[in-house]
Structures are given as C-alpha cells and as structure tokens.
C-alpha cells in the first residue's frame, strides 16, 4: 500500500522484499482467507485499537475502511462482509488480495526486488543540520541503493517463518529511535490448572470470559474458545490476551537492547500478581435462573447419581472436570444434594476459574505488541521526527488492535499515509 501511494504521488518507487514472493504474511492472515478490514463505523474501528489509538486519527480518517474496500474492488478483488463486520475476498483466498496488489504495483511501474534483504539504512548529516537525513539502504550483499525517502514496513516478530524477524526494530534503533519492547499479542494463553489439558480439543461457543489481574478487571468478552494441551485459545482468548500482563517488566521501560524480541519460542510471563480467567458457561442465565435450571435437571434425575445427571448441562468431556471442581461426590444421589451445594455449583458454572501462567511465544502470536515508539513519528505523515526522509508504517510501529480486520486496517492506513508523504 505504501509503494502504491508513493507511486501515485509521483515517486520512482522500489519495493524491497527479502522473501521469494510478495505478501507472505498476508497469505496466512485470516486462516488463509485474509480478513482485509472491518466494515464498522469509525468509532468502532478506533475502539478496537488497543495501543496508541489517538496516533491513528489522521491515518484512519485519511484512508478509512471504505477506501480500502474501494481500492481492492477496483483492483479486481471483489469483497464480502461476514459476521462481526469482517471483510474478506469473495473467493476466500488471500492470494487474490496479493495478486490485486501485484497488478497495481506493475501498473505503476514499481520496481520489485524479491529475495533481497536490507541489512541497514544509510544516513548522512550535513554540517549545521539539526538531524540526519536518509540516503538509502545497504543490502545483504553490500550493495547500496540510494533513495531520497525510505519507508520501513517490516512488520513485527510474530510468525517469524514469514520473514517477520524484527529487522525494523534494529533499523529504528540504529537511527536513534526508541523501541518499546515487543511481546506477543493476539496469542493463546498458557494455564496452570492441569485439568485444562484433559479438555484438549473441546470448543465452547457462546460463553463469556472475564480476565482479572489483582482484583482489577482487564477484559470482558463473549464468543468462542478452545481448550488445548497447554491452556486455552480461540477468538475470545486471543482478544483477552491483548489485555494480559499490563504490569509486566516488558512494558515498564524503553529499551535499546532487543535480545528479547528474537526469542520467539519463549512464552512471555507476567512478573507480578496473579491473572485469572473466569469462564461463564451459561451467560444467557443469571444465577437465579441457572439455579432453577439445575433444580429442574435434578428433579428429572432425582434417583440418579450426581455424575449421571449432568448430560443436559455440559459437553461430555467437561462433565468429569465440573464434578471434580464442585466438591460434590460423584456417586452422591441427586436428591441428597443440599441447596448450598447446588448454589455453589451454579456459582462454579457462572465463574469457572483458570490461572494464567503466561502467553505462547511469537511463533503462535497473530501480531506483535510494542515496536517503534510513536512519540518519534509524526502521526500526520508517518515520518520520523529524528531522521529526515525516513518513514515507518504498519506493525513495526507500537500499534495493535483486536481481531476482526483492525490490524490490517492499521497497516493499510499508515502505509497509505507514509506513501503519500
């Protein structure tokens, strides 16, 4: 998008790509379907941005979701809108989005260099100049390409197999920019309770989740989740993960040492306090209504043992776990269960507790939180405040949002603004 916008603004543009093909990371987004953007109104777009929302006002209003959709449809990629206002190509193939961009680049005579890795930015400072100026880039083979302007759109460090290996952070630091320590976001959560692994593969739909850290509620959401061998995943959990560990050491300071960013396989762990997830398995019922529902189920099964009376309440795989956590003996007759035990059981169903141990690593994270500090970048142009002619766009910046097409919208909008400037 940055290359297209720069060419439209009259620039002679070279797009340098270290992979063997364009859009390698775009190819896997939305499980290969590419959730291009979200068709919601501007307030909703901004509400779904987790970090540095105000920085995006200029970019979003300059090139919003409708503009992205118009651009792609005119480029020969028809779109459709699904549940949650998520926008996809009609074909359900991310390759069609990449092909549309490739056609637009060719139409504008943008020079594309594949299998070409940038090792460093080149800068110079003239006598008396307030700050250095970009002069181009140095490639892995030592070749220097001269340029009056350079836009860094290298992404973060999530899914490093796609080429997202943190190069942009190094370029930023080498040119005097601050980098907020990267950490995984929109990522599965590791859970301490051993029974979680017993539920591996179980998917729960229409449940709600609360995330609480030291009694402070960080997140509340409704949707679908999945139990795994290490903890929990699924859309609801990925969204919750963006609010995890607000007091972790990684966010307390700035850094010039990026060693932690490359450790993609390591889980990120919180340093202080306990973070809990509470699952409401029956969010459509309040505690009184749920108690009534349990009472009716017990009436129908009054001569059965507790362990044989729960088929109507939970999926089969979940029943042994709920029995174990309830404290009610599995062989106890339903008609012998006390009112207090029944009420306590209803409370468990409304607030099933899980202790968060940490997140999975960058290799499983949809996006990266952290990156080039937006305080060092002009929000109206995406140009560096520290080096003339240097611009940043997309995930390399300290910007991130929830799932639903919002992160790609950040990429399109910032890329467009950088290219135009």
N, C-alpha and C positions, 0 to 999 in steps of 0.2 A: 504493500500500500504506500509506503514511503517512497519507493522507487517510482511508482506511477505518478504520485503527486509531484515529485521533484521534476519529472519529465514534463508534466503538464504545465509547470511553472517556467519552462524554458531551459532547464538544466540539461547538460550532457551527462547521462547517468550510467554508472557501472554498479551492478549488484554482485557482491562477492559472497559466495556460498561455499562453506567448507565441505558440505555433503555432496554426494554424487548426483543428487536431484533436488529440485526446489520443494519447499513445503513439507519436509519430512515429519516435522512435529504436527503440523496442521493435519497431515494424513491420518494420524491416530486420534485426533480430538473427537469427542462425542462418540466413542467406541467405533471410530471409522466413518461416522456419519457427518461429522463436523457441525456442531451447534454454533452457527455463524454469529448470531446475536440474539437478543431478546426483544420482542415486539412491544414491550410495555412502554408506558409513558416515561418522560424524563425523570420525574420524581422517583419512580420505581428503579430505574437504571441506577441513579445515584445512591439510593438506599441500599442497594446490593453491593456497593463498593465498601470494602472493609477498612482499607487504609488510605489516608490522604485523599479523601473524597473531593474536597474543595479544589485541589490541584487540577482536577479533571474538568471543571466547569467549562473553560474555554474550549478544550478539545471536544467534549461531548456536544456542546451547542454548535460548534463549527461544523462537525461532521457526525450526525447522530445515527441512530439505528435505521431510520428510514433511508438515509443517504447511503448507508452500507448496502441495504437491500436493493435499492435502485441501481447502484453501481454494479452489483453482481448479476442482476437480472438483465441489465443492458449488455453485460459482458457475455451473455449466453448461458447463464446458470439459473434456471427457474427455481423459485423457493417456495416453501410451505411453512405454515405456523402450526405447532402442536401444543399439547397441554403445557401449561405454565408459560405460554407465550414464547416458547423456544422455537427458533427459526432454523430450518435445515434445508439442504438442497432437495428438490423433489425426488431426485434419483436415490437419495440416501447414501451417496458416495462422496466422500471428502475429495476424492481425486478430481471430481468435476469442478470444485472450487479452485483447486490448484491449477487445473487446465485453463480456467477462465482468467486467472491472474497471468499465466504464461502468455496467453494470447494478447492481453493488454500490454504486457511488457514488450512483446515483439512489435506490436502496432506502434509503440512509441520509440522504437529503436534503442531500447535499454540494453546495454551490453551485459550479458550474464556470464560470470566466471564460476563454473562448478569445480568441485574438487580443489578449491583454492582457499587456503587457510591464512587469515590475518594473524600475525604474531604481535604487532604493536601499532599504535598510532604514531605518526610523526608530527612534531610541533616545532615551532620556532618562536623566538621572542625578539622583536626588533628593539633597538635602542630606544629607551624612553617609553616603550609601550607598557600600558597598565597590566596587560595579561598576555599570555602566549596565544599564538594563532595556529590552527590546524594546517598542516601542509600535505597530509595524505596518510597512507598506510604502508607498513612493511609486511610483506608476505613471508610465509614459512621458508621459501627458497632464497630469501634475502632481497628479492626484487622490491623496489619502492615504487608505488603508484602515487603520482601527485594528484591532489584534489583541493579545491577551494573550500569544500564543505564535506564533512563526513557524518553520516547518521549511524549510530550504533544500535542495532536491533537484534542482539544476540540471544535474547531470552534469559531465563534463569538457570537453575541447575536441576530441575525436575526432569525425569526421563532422560538421563544423560546419554542413553544409547541413540537419541535423535540428534545429538550434537550440542545439546544444552549443557556445556561443561564449565560455565562461569567465566568465559573469556571476557565478557563485557565488564564484569566487576574488576578484572585485572586492568583492562584498558582505562577504566574510570579512575582507579587508584593511582595508576602511573601518571595520570594527568591531573592529580591533586584533588580528586573528588572524594567525598565521604561515601562509604558504602555501609548501609545498615546490614548487620549480619544476616545472611539468608537462612531460612529454615523452611521445612516442608509445610505446605498448606493444601487444603482440599485433599486430605490424606487419611487413610484408615487409622484407627486408634488401637493401641495395644491395651489389654485389660488384665488386671491382676487375678481376678477370680478364675480358678481352674475349670469351673463348670462351663465357662464360655466355650472352651474347645469341644465339649460334649455336644454343643449345639451347632457345630460347624456345618455350613450349608443351609441352615434354616433361615428363610427370608420372612420378615414380618412386614406386612403392609398396613397402612393406616394406623400407625402408632405415633405417639408423640414422645419427644425426648427433651429433658432439661439437662443442661450442663452447669454444675455449681462448683466454684472454687472458694474454699474457706468461707462457706455460707453465702457467698455472693453469686447470684445467677448470672451466667455469662451468655447463655444461649437457650432458646426455646423454639422448637420446630416440630412439624408434623410431616409424615411421609413414610418412606420405605427404608428398611435397614437389613443388614445381613450379618449373621454370625460367622466367624472364620476360626482357623486354628490358633490365631494369635489374639483375637478380640472381636472387633466389630467394624463393618464397612457399610457401603451403600450410600445413596444420595443424602439421606438425613445426617449420617455420621460425617460425611465429607464436609458438609456445611458447618456442623458443630466444631469440626477440627480447626476451622479458621478462627475460632474464639478461644482455643485452648492455650494455656500457659502464658497469660498476659504478664506475669511477673518473672518469666524465665530470664536467666542471665543474658541470653542472646539478644534481648530487646532493651537492656538497660543502658547500653552504651553504643558508641560508634567504634568502628574498627578499621585498622589499616592492614590487618592480618586476616587473610581469607581462608586459612587452612581448613576451618570447619565447613566451608561451603562445599568442598570437594568430597567430603566423607558421606557420599550418597547412600551407602548401605547401612549407615548407623541410624538408629532411631533417635529422635530428639526427645529429651526428657526434661520435665519441669524440675526446678530446683527447690521450690518452697511450697509448703502446704499440700493439701490433697484436693484433687479434682475428681468429682463424682459425676457419673451419668445416671439419670433416673428415667427409666422407660415406663410410660403409661401404656399398658397393653390394651386398655379399653377406654380410649379418650372420649368416646361418644357418651359415656355414662359417668355421672358423678358418683361419689362414694355411696350415697343412699340408694341410688338406682342400681349400682353394682351389687350392693348387699342384697337387694331384692332379687336380682337375677340369680345370685348364688343360692339364696334361700329356695327359689323355685327349683333349681337344679338338684339341690339336696332333697327336696320333697319328693321329686321323681325317682331319686335313687336312695331313699332313706334306709333301705335294708342292705345297701352295698357298702363295701369298704371305701374309705376316702380315695384310695389310689385308683379305684374303678369308677369314680363319679365325675371325672373332670374332662371327659372327651368332648363335651359341648363347649368348653371354655377355651381350650388351648389346642394348638397343634400337638400331635402325639409326642414329638421329640422334646417338647418343652415341659410336658407333664412331670417327669421324674425330678427335674430341676425345681419346679414350683413346689412339689411335695417336700423335697429336702429343705428348701428355704423357709417353708411355712412353719416348721417345727411341729406339725401335726403328724402323729404316727400314721404311716401309710395304711396299716391294717385296721385303723380305728373305724368303727361303724359311723356312717354319716349322721345318723340320728343321735349319736353321742357327742358330736362336736358342739362345743359351747358357743354362745353368742360372741364372747370375747375372741375366741379362736377364729370364728367366721369373719368378724370385723377386722382382725389383724391380717387375715388372708386377703381381704378386699384391699387393705392398705398396701400389701405387697404387690398386688396386681396393678394398682394405680401408680406405684413408685418402686419398680424393680431396680435395685441399686447395683451399679458397676463402678469399680475403682479404676480410673485411667492411669496406666503406667507410663504412657508416652505415645508418640506417633510412630508410624512406619517411616522409613527413610525417603530420600529424594527419588529413589528409583520407582517408588509407588505413588509419589505425590503428583497431583494434576498440575499444580502450579507451585511457584516459589514465593514465599513472603520475604520482604526485605529487598535490598538492591540499592541502586544509586539513589542517594538522598535527593528528594525533590526540592530541598532547600537550595541545592546547587544548580537547579534547572529552571528556566523561565517558562511558566505554565502557558503563556500566550504563543510561544514559538517552539518549545522543547529544546531551545538552545542552551548550552552550558553557560553558567554565569562565570566560569573560571577559565574557559578556553574559547576564544572566538572561532566560529565556524564549526564547532563540534555540537552535535545534537544526539539526544537519546530518545528512544521510543519503545513502547511495549513493556514486556515483563522484566527487562533489565532494570527498570525503574522500581522504586519502592511503592508499588501499587498492586493491590489484589482485590478480588471480588469473589462472591459466592458462585456456585454452579448455575448454569442456565443460559450461557452465552455472554455473560457480562465481562469475562476476562478477554474474550476475543474482541468485544466492542472497545475495550481499553486499547487493545493493540491497533485496531483499525483507526480509531480517532487520534491517538497520539502519533501514529505513523503518518497519517494524512497531514496533520499539523506540522510535523517536522519536515516532511517533503515540500510542502508549500512554502515554508520559511527558508 
